[in-house]
Amino acid sequence: LGHCTDWIPLALAPRSTSSATISDKPDMAEIEKFDKLKLKTETQEKNSLPSKETIKQEKQADKS
């Protein structure tokens, strides 16, 4: 396999000198007025474990 030595990590890549509107620091006013109460999640178990009864039945079926 050949190795590519032409790539530059983003941290070392030269930054654009154009006047960007994005600052390196977050706008603290926006962070402070964020409503954390709007963040709600509902957790649902998708891969539940089998019951002890199911395991017992499967073990008995394997012995047959």
N, C-alpha and C positions, 0 to 999 in steps of 0.2 A: 504494500500500500504506500502510495506517495503521501508526503506531508505537505500541506499548504502553509507557507510562511507569509502569505500576503495579507492575512487578516490582522486587524488591530482591535484590541479590546475597547469597548465603548468608553471605559473610564479614561483611556489614553487617546481616544480619537479627538481631533481638534474640534472645538465648538464653533458654531456659526457665529460670525461677528455681526450679523444683522440684529436690529433691535427687536428682541423677542418680548412678548407680553407675559410670558411665564417666568416667574421669579424662582430662584433657588430655594426661597423660604416660603412656607405656606402662609396664606392669609389668615392670621389668628382670629380675626373678626368672624370669618366664615365658620371656623371651627367652633368658636364659642357659642354661636347662635344655632348650631346643629342640635336638633331635638332627638336625643337618644331614646326617648319613649316610642318613637316611630319604628324603631328596630325591633321587630318581633319575628320569632321563628317558631315553627311547630315541628318537633322531631317525631318522625314515624319510623318504627323499626321495620325494615324491609326484609331482612334475613334473620328471622327469629329462630332460636334453637329449638330442636324437637323436645317434646315433653318426656318425662321419665317413662311414662306409659308407652309412648311411641318407640323409644329406644328398646324397652323390654320386648315389645312385639317384634321388632326387627331382629333382635338377638335370637328370639325363639324361632323365627322364620329361617334364619341362617343355619340353625342346628338341624332343621328338618331335611 
